[in-house]
Amino acid sequence: MVEAREAPRTRKWTKPRYVPKRKVCAFCVDKSQVIDYKNSGRLLHFITDRGKIAPRRRSGTCAKHQRLLAREIKRARHLALLPQSPVHMYEPDTFG
């Protein structure tokens, strides 16, 4: 008795896999950009709305610049150039 073989399954009808676009560090590409605690406007791009430092996978920075960025954000927080925590949702006068 001869057994019927199934045809090999191909990927022809399957969904294409999601391949995320590789992020490139903005500081490595543009060497003129300097990470400085006094430039709080630029540092705000690397902080979440909750006041946390954005992770590398979201910000796209390399490990070297992420360490420098974290250090400068912490310096700016210490000098009160950046917020330590997010702005509260309520006004203190409404509950008094």
C-alpha angles and dihedrals in degrees: 000000000000117000118222113236121217118234113255113262115246130200090237095110100032125100117267112252119252110250111187118222111254113248118225123212109255091210093053092049096047107041092185093069111098124198105227131163091222092064097074093163092066093042091055089070089065097050124082123231088260092058098255126132109259116244123247094251090059101038095041096223123143121247094259095052093041089060091048091046093051091050093050093046090053090049091050090049091051091054091045093245089123129034120261091209137010122278111270119254097227136055113243091221094063094066098042 
